[in-house]
Amino acid sequence: MIRLADMQKQAKELSEEDGEGLVAYLLHGLSGVPSGPDDNEVARREEEMDSGSVTPISHAEFVSQVGRATR
């Protein structure tokens, strides 16, 4: 049986691309994890932006709000 600590150590040794693939694989296997917006939600949000009823934010502001550094 593989121990979690061994798996974590191996995961740290993965390339960034392989690590992202592993994360996607693990998230796909979890129940209740949202897969993202559906086409209807995307269309609704595009309409809101096009109509001017919402004000879009810059990428830099988005990144700062979610707490991630730019690459």
Biopython code that builds the backbone (N, CA, C, O; Angstrom):
import numpy as np
from Bio.PDB.StructureBuilder import StructureBuilder

atoms = [
    (1, "MET", "N", (0.845, -1.186, 0.000)),
    (1, "MET", "CA", (0.000, 0.000, 0.000)),
    (1, "MET", "C", (0.884, 1.242, 0.000)),
    (1, "MET", "O", (1.867, 1.315, 0.738)),
    (2, "ILE", "N", (0.529, 2.211, -0.829)),
    (2, "ILE", "CA", (1.294, 3.437, -0.938)),
    (2, "ILE", "C", (0.830, 4.408, 0.152)),
    (2, "ILE", "O", (-0.368, 4.597, 0.364)),
    (3, "ARG", "N", (1.783, 5.009, 0.825)),
    (3, "ARG", "CA", (1.456, 5.981, 1.867)),
    (3, "ARG", "C", (1.290, 7.363, 1.258)),
    (3, "ARG", "O", (1.925, 7.690, 0.256)),
    (4, "LEU", "N", (0.441, 8.165, 1.864)),
    (4, "LEU", "CA", (0.193, 9.518, 1.396)),
    (4, "LEU", "C", (1.481, 10.334, 1.367)),
    (4, "LEU", "O", (1.723, 11.071, 0.412)),
    (5, "ALA", "N", (2.292, 10.214, 2.383)),
    (5, "ALA", "CA", (3.542, 10.976, 2.441)),
    (5, "ALA", "C", (4.445, 10.637, 1.256)),
    (5, "ALA", "O", (5.116, 11.518, 0.719)),
    (6, "ASP", "N", (4.468, 9.368, 0.846)),
    (6, "ASP", "CA", (5.271, 8.968, -0.315)),
    (6, "ASP", "C", (4.712, 9.589, -1.593)),
    (6, "ASP", "O", (5.471, 10.044, -2.450)),
    (7, "MET", "N", (3.399, 9.608, -1.718)),
    (7, "MET", "CA", (2.774, 10.207, -2.899)),
    (7, "MET", "C", (3.034, 11.706, -2.955)),
    (7, "MET", "O", (3.289, 12.254, -4.027)),
    (8, "GLN", "N", (2.972, 12.369, -1.803)),
    (8, "GLN", "CA", (3.233, 13.810, -1.762)),
    (8, "GLN", "C", (4.676, 14.106, -2.175)),
    (8, "GLN", "O", (4.932, 15.069, -2.897)),
    (9, "LYS", "N", (5.600, 13.291, -1.723)),
    (9, "LYS", "CA", (7.005, 13.476, -2.083)),
    (9, "LYS", "C", (7.183, 13.315, -3.597)),
    (9, "LYS", "O", (7.891, 14.100, -4.228)),
    (10, "GLN", "N", (6.546, 12.309, -4.169)),
    (10, "GLN", "CA", (6.649, 12.096, -5.614)),
    (10, "GLN", "C", (5.989, 13.242, -6.377)),
    (10, "GLN", "O", (6.489, 13.658, -7.423)),
    (11, "ALA", "N", (4.886, 13.748, -5.871)),
    (11, "ALA", "CA", (4.183, 14.841, -6.543)),
    (11, "ALA", "C", (5.054, 16.096, -6.589)),
    (11, "ALA", "O", (5.009, 16.835, -7.573)),
    (12, "LYS", "N", (5.839, 16.347, -5.553)),
    (12, "LYS", "CA", (6.726, 17.512, -5.520)),
    (12, "LYS", "C", (7.812, 17.420, -6.587)),
    (12, "LYS", "O", (8.361, 18.440, -7.002)),
    (13, "GLU", "N", (8.119, 16.226, -7.024)),
    (13, "GLU", "CA", (9.179, 16.024, -8.007)),
    (13, "GLU", "C", (8.680, 16.144, -9.449)),
    (13, "GLU", "O", (9.482, 16.114, -10.383)),
    (14, "LEU", "N", (7.367, 16.280, -9.640)),
    (14, "LEU", "CA", (6.797, 16.376, -10.978)),
    (14, "LEU", "C", (7.108, 17.730, -11.608)),
    (14, "LEU", "O", (7.309, 18.726, -10.912)),
    (15, "SER", "N", (7.142, 17.744, -12.936)),
    (15, "SER", "CA", (7.247, 19.018, -13.646)),
    (15, "SER", "C", (5.963, 19.801, -13.396)),
    (15, "SER", "O", (4.966, 19.241, -12.940)),
    (16, "GLU", "N", (5.991, 21.088, -13.695)),
    (16, "GLU", "CA", (4.789, 21.896, -13.495)),
    (16, "GLU", "C", (3.635, 21.366, -14.341)),
    (16, "GLU", "O", (2.498, 21.291, -13.874)),
    (17, "GLU", "N", (3.931, 21.001, -15.585)),
    (17, "GLU", "CA", (2.883, 20.484, -16.479)),
    (17, "GLU", "C", (2.299, 19.178, -15.943)),
    (17, "GLU", "O", (1.081, 18.999, -15.948)),
    (18, "ASP", "N", (3.152, 18.270, -15.481)),
    (18, "ASP", "CA", (2.658, 17.005, -14.937)),
    (18, "ASP", "C", (1.893, 17.233, -13.627)),
    (18, "ASP", "O", (0.900, 16.557, -13.358)),
    (19, "GLY", "N", (2.360, 18.186, -12.821)),
    (19, "GLY", "CA", (1.656, 18.510, -11.589)),
    (19, "GLY", "C", (0.260, 19.038, -11.864)),
    (19, "GLY", "O", (-0.696, 18.678, -11.178)),
    (20, "GLU", "N", (0.148, 19.904, -12.881)),
    (20, "GLU", "CA", (-1.166, 20.422, -13.256)),
    (20, "GLU", "C", (-2.066, 19.299, -13.754)),
    (20, "GLU", "O", (-3.264, 19.287, -13.469)),
    (21, "GLY", "N", (-1.492, 18.353, -14.496)),
    (21, "GLY", "CA", (-2.267, 17.209, -14.963)),
    (21, "GLY", "C", (-2.760, 16.355, -13.804)),
    (21, "GLY", "O", (-3.888, 15.864, -13.817)),
    (22, "LEU", "N", (-1.910, 16.184, -12.811)),
    (22, "LEU", "CA", (-2.297, 15.404, -11.632)),
    (22, "LEU", "C", (-3.428, 16.099, -10.876)),
    (22, "LEU", "O", (-4.383, 15.451, -10.447)),
    (23, "VAL", "N", (-3.318, 17.410, -10.717)),
    (23, "VAL", "CA", (-4.373, 18.165, -10.028)),
    (23, "VAL", "C", (-5.695, 18.022, -10.778)),
    (23, "VAL", "O", (-6.736, 17.776, -10.168)),
    (24, "ALA", "N", (-5.652, 18.178, -12.102)),
    (24, "ALA", "CA", (-6.878, 18.045, -12.905)),
    (24, "ALA", "C", (-7.471, 16.653, -12.743)),
    (24, "ALA", "O", (-8.685, 16.504, -12.601)),
    (25, "TYR", "N", (-6.624, 15.642, -12.763)),
    (25, "TYR", "CA", (-7.091, 14.260, -12.596)),
    (25, "TYR", "C", (-7.753, 14.066, -11.231)),
    (25, "TYR", "O", (-8.823, 13.466, -11.140)),
    (26, "LEU", "N", (-7.128, 14.566, -10.183)),
    (26, "LEU", "CA", (-7.672, 14.400, -8.837)),
    (26, "LEU", "C", (-8.984, 15.166, -8.666)),
    (26, "LEU", "O", (-9.933, 14.648, -8.076)),
    (27, "LEU", "N", (-9.042, 16.402, -9.182)),
    (27, "LEU", "CA", (-10.269, 17.183, -9.071)),
    (27, "LEU", "C", (-11.409, 16.533, -9.836)),
    (27, "LEU", "O", (-12.553, 16.538, -9.381)),
    (28, "HIS", "N", (-11.096, 15.975, -10.994)),
    (28, "HIS", "CA", (-12.134, 15.316, -11.795)),
    (28, "HIS", "C", (-12.744, 14.135, -11.030)),
    (28, "HIS", "O", (-13.917, 13.810, -11.216)),
    (29, "GLY", "N", (-11.953, 13.505, -10.182)),
    (29, "GLY", "CA", (-12.428, 12.349, -9.435)),
    (29, "GLY", "C", (-13.245, 12.686, -8.202)),
    (29, "GLY", "O", (-13.858, 11.797, -7.611)),
    (30, "LEU", "N", (-13.268, 13.960, -7.795)),
    (30, "LEU", "CA", (-14.026, 14.364, -6.613)),
    (30, "LEU", "C", (-15.462, 14.698, -6.988)),
    (30, "LEU", "O", (-15.723, 15.309, -8.024)),
    (31, "SER", "N", (-16.377, 14.292, -6.140)),
    (31, "SER", "CA", (-17.773, 14.651, -6.391)),
    (31, "SER", "C", (-18.050, 16.029, -5.806)),
    (31, "SER", "O", (-17.477, 16.408, -4.784)),
    (32, "GLY", "N", (-18.920, 16.762, -6.452)),
    (32, "GLY", "CA", (-19.315, 18.065, -5.937)),
    (32, "GLY", "C", (-18.398, 19.209, -6.319)),
    (32, "GLY", "O", (-18.650, 20.347, -5.924)),
    (33, "VAL", "N", (-17.341, 18.946, -7.075)),
    (33, "VAL", "CA", (-16.442, 20.012, -7.495)),
    (33, "VAL", "C", (-17.025, 20.638, -8.764)),
    (33, "VAL", "O", (-17.273, 19.936, -9.744)),
    (34, "PRO", "N", (-17.242, 21.950, -8.748)),
    (34, "PRO", "CA", (-17.811, 22.570, -9.948)),
    (34, "PRO", "C", (-16.831, 22.490, -11.113)),
    (34, "PRO", "O", (-15.629, 22.689, -10.939)),
    (35, "SER", "N", (-17.353, 22.197, -12.300)),
    (35, "SER", "CA", (-16.502, 22.074, -13.470)),
    (35, "SER", "C", (-16.301, 23.406, -14.162)),
    (35, "SER", "O", (-15.521, 23.497, -15.111)),
    (36, "GLY", "N", (-16.983, 24.431, -13.710)),
    (36, "GLY", "CA", (-16.885, 25.745, -14.321)),
    (36, "GLY", "C", (-18.232, 26.177, -14.850)),
    (36, "GLY", "O", (-19.216, 25.445, -14.745)),
    (37, "PRO", "N", (-18.275, 27.376, -15.422)),
    (37, "PRO", "CA", (-19.558, 27.882, -15.905)),
    (37, "PRO", "C", (-20.032, 27.129, -17.139)),
    (37, "PRO", "O", (-19.226, 26.677, -17.952)),
    (38, "ASP", "N", (-21.349, 26.997, -17.270)),
    (38, "ASP", "CA", (-21.884, 26.373, -18.477)),
    (38, "ASP", "C", (-22.041, 27.437, -19.560)),
    (38, "ASP", "O", (-21.849, 28.622, -19.290)),
    (39, "ASP", "N", (-22.384, 27.036, -20.767)),
    (39, "ASP", "CA", (-22.485, 27.956, -21.898)),
    (39, "ASP", "C", (-23.503, 29.071, -21.649)),
    (39, "ASP", "O", (-23.289, 30.212, -22.059)),
    (40, "ASN", "N", (-24.607, 28.742, -20.977)),
    (40, "ASN", "CA", (-25.634, 29.756, -20.699)),
    (40, "ASN", "C", (-25.106, 30.840, -19.771)),
    (40, "ASN", "O", (-25.386, 32.022, -19.969)),
    (41, "GLU", "N", (-24.339, 30.437, -18.752)),
    (41, "GLU", "CA", (-23.789, 31.435, -17.831)),
    (41, "GLU", "C", (-22.767, 32.315, -18.545)),
    (41, "GLU", "O", (-22.742, 33.527, -18.335)),
    (42, "VAL", "N", (-21.937, 31.725, -19.374)),
    (42, "VAL", "CA", (-20.953, 32.505, -20.127)),
    (42, "VAL", "C", (-21.661, 33.520, -21.018)),
    (42, "VAL", "O", (-21.267, 34.686, -21.065)),
    (43, "ALA", "N", (-22.704, 33.083, -21.723)),
    (43, "ALA", "CA", (-23.452, 33.985, -22.605)),
    (43, "ALA", "C", (-24.098, 35.118, -21.811)),
    (43, "ALA", "O", (-24.082, 36.272, -22.239)),
    (44, "ARG", "N", (-24.668, 34.780, -20.649)),
    (44, "ARG", "CA", (-25.306, 35.802, -19.809)),
    (44, "ARG", "C", (-24.290, 36.839, -19.354)),
    (44, "ARG", "O", (-24.565, 38.038, -19.387)),
    (45, "ARG", "N", (-23.123, 36.381, -18.931)),
    (45, "ARG", "CA", (-22.101, 37.316, -18.452)),
    (45, "ARG", "C", (-21.543, 38.175, -19.588)),
    (45, "ARG", "O", (-21.236, 39.350, -19.385)),
    (46, "GLU", "N", (-21.412, 37.593, -20.783)),
    (46, "GLU", "CA", (-20.971, 38.385, -21.928)),
    (46, "GLU", "C", (-21.993, 39.474, -22.248)),
    (46, "GLU", "O", (-21.626, 40.610, -22.547)),
    (47, "GLU", "N", (-23.274, 39.122, -22.184)),
    (47, "GLU", "CA", (-24.331, 40.104, -22.432)),
    (47, "GLU", "C", (-24.276, 41.225, -21.400)),
    (47, "GLU", "O", (-24.446, 42.393, -21.748)),
    (48, "GLU", "N", (-24.039, 40.880, -20.131)),
    (48, "GLU", "CA", (-23.939, 41.893, -19.082)),
    (48, "GLU", "C", (-22.787, 42.854, -19.364)),
    (48, "GLU", "O", (-22.931, 44.065, -19.199)),
    (49, "MET", "N", (-21.652, 42.316, -19.786)),
    (49, "MET", "CA", (-20.503, 43.178, -20.079)),
    (49, "MET", "C", (-20.772, 44.036, -21.314)),
    (49, "MET", "O", (-20.461, 45.227, -21.324)),
    (50, "ASP", "N", (-21.349, 43.432, -22.355)),
    (50, "ASP", "CA", (-21.621, 44.177, -23.588)),
    (50, "ASP", "C", (-22.645, 45.289, -23.369)),
    (50, "ASP", "O", (-22.561, 46.348, -23.991)),
    (51, "SER", "N", (-23.607, 45.049, -22.488)),
    (51, "SER", "CA", (-24.654, 46.044, -22.242)),
    (51, "SER", "C", (-24.179, 47.158, -21.322)),
    (51, "SER", "O", (-24.824, 48.203, -21.229)),
    (52, "GLY", "N", (-23.059, 46.947, -20.642)),
    (52, "GLY", "CA", (-22.553, 47.956, -19.716)),
    (52, "GLY", "C", (-23.184, 47.879, -18.335)),
    (52, "GLY", "O", (-22.942, 48.754, -17.504)),
    (53, "SER", "N", (-23.993, 46.844, -18.069)),
    (53, "SER", "CA", (-24.627, 46.736, -16.753)),
    (53, "SER", "C", (-23.640, 46.299, -15.669)),
    (53, "SER", "O", (-23.921, 46.427, -14.478)),
    (54, "VAL", "N", (-22.492, 45.787, -16.087)),
    (54, "VAL", "CA", (-21.413, 45.479, -15.142)),
    (54, "VAL", "C", (-20.122, 46.087, -15.695)),
    (54, "VAL", "O", (-19.966, 46.262, -16.903)),
    (55, "THR", "N", (-19.216, 46.397, -14.795)),
    (55, "THR", "CA", (-17.939, 46.964, -15.205)),
    (55, "THR", "C", (-16.871, 45.889, -15.083)),
    (55, "THR", "O", (-16.628, 45.380, -13.988)),
    (56, "PRO", "N", (-16.228, 45.535, -16.198)),
    (56, "PRO", "CA", (-15.177, 44.509, -16.115)),
    (56, "PRO", "C", (-13.958, 45.039, -15.360)),
    (56, "PRO", "O", (-13.724, 46.246, -15.304)),
    (57, "ILE", "N", (-13.201, 44.133, -14.792)),
    (57, "ILE", "CA", (-11.966, 44.514, -14.115)),
    (57, "ILE", "C", (-10.781, 44.064, -14.961)),
    (57, "ILE", "O", (-10.922, 43.202, -15.829)),
    (58, "SER", "N", (-9.625, 44.643, -14.709)),
    (58, "SER", "CA", (-8.419, 44.268, -15.448)),
    (58, "SER", "C", (-7.923, 42.911, -14.968)),
    (58, "SER", "O", (-8.302, 42.434, -13.898)),
    (59, "HIS", "N", (-7.075, 42.305, -15.774)),
    (59, "HIS", "CA", (-6.476, 41.024, -15.379)),
    (59, "HIS", "C", (-5.671, 41.196, -14.093)),
    (59, "HIS", "O", (-5.731, 40.346, -13.205)),
    (60, "ALA", "N", (-4.919, 42.294, -13.992)),
    (60, "ALA", "CA", (-4.105, 42.533, -12.791)),
    (60, "ALA", "C", (-4.973, 42.626, -11.540)),
    (60, "ALA", "O", (-4.613, 42.092, -10.491)),
    (61, "GLU", "N", (-6.126, 43.311, -11.650)),
    (61, "GLU", "CA", (-7.017, 43.408, -10.501)),
    (61, "GLU", "C", (-7.608, 42.048, -10.148)),
    (61, "GLU", "O", (-7.718, 41.704, -8.971)),
    (62, "PHE", "N", (-7.987, 41.273, -11.163)),
    (62, "PHE", "CA", (-8.500, 39.929, -10.915)),
    (62, "PHE", "C", (-7.476, 39.093, -10.161)),
    (62, "PHE", "O", (-7.795, 38.453, -9.160)),
    (63, "VAL", "N", (-6.244, 39.107, -10.654)),
    (63, "VAL", "CA", (-5.170, 38.311, -10.035)),
    (63, "VAL", "C", (-4.957, 38.747, -8.588)),
    (63, "VAL", "O", (-4.773, 37.907, -7.707)),
    (64, "SER", "N", (-4.982, 40.053, -8.340)),
    (64, "SER", "CA", (-4.768, 40.517, -6.962)),
    (64, "SER", "C", (-5.924, 40.104, -6.062)),
    (64, "SER", "O", (-5.719, 39.817, -4.883)),
    (65, "GLN", "N", (-7.148, 40.071, -6.612)),
    (65, "GLN", "CA", (-8.305, 39.694, -5.806)),
    (65, "GLN", "C", (-8.336, 38.204, -5.470)),
    (65, "GLN", "O", (-8.862, 37.823, -4.424)),
    (66, "VAL", "N", (-7.788, 37.364, -6.330)),
    (66, "VAL", "CA", (-7.777, 35.947, -6.029)),
    (66, "VAL", "C", (-6.491, 35.534, -5.327)),
    (66, "VAL", "O", (-6.310, 34.368, -4.976)),
    (67, "GLY", "N", (-5.596, 36.503, -5.127)),
    (67, "GLY", "CA", (-4.391, 36.240, -4.354)),
    (67, "GLY", "C", (-3.325, 35.464, -5.063)),
    (67, "GLY", "O", (-2.564, 34.737, -4.424)),
    (68, "ARG", "N", (-3.243, 35.597, -6.390)),
    (68, "ARG", "CA", (-2.212, 34.897, -7.148)),
    (68, "ARG", "C", (-1.279, 35.899, -7.778)),
    (68, "ARG", "O", (-1.694, 36.979, -8.200)),
    (69, "ALA", "N", (-0.036, 35.542, -7.838)),
    (69, "ALA", "CA", (0.952, 36.392, -8.504)),
    (69, "ALA", "C", (0.914, 36.132, -10.003)),
    (69, "ALA", "O", (0.608, 35.023, -10.441)),
    (70, "THR", "N", (1.225, 37.154, -10.784)),
    (70, "THR", "CA", (1.294, 36.966, -12.233)),
    (70, "THR", "C", (2.528, 36.168, -12.578)),
    (70, "THR", "O", (3.535, 36.201, -11.872)),
    (71, "ARG", "N", (2.427, 35.450, -13.680)),
    (71, "ARG", "CA", (3.560, 34.612, -14.102)),
    (71, "ARG", "C", (4.447, 35.356, -15.050)),
    (71, "ARG", "O", (5.450, 34.813, -15.512)),
]
sb = StructureBuilder()
sb.init_structure("model")
sb.init_model(0)
sb.init_chain("A")
sb.init_seg("    ")
for serial, (resi, resn, name, xyz) in enumerate(atoms, 1):
    if name == "N":
        sb.init_residue(resn, " ", resi, " ")
    sb.init_atom(name, np.array(xyz, "f"), 0.0, 1.0, " ", f" {name:<3s}", serial, name[0])
structure = sb.get_structure()
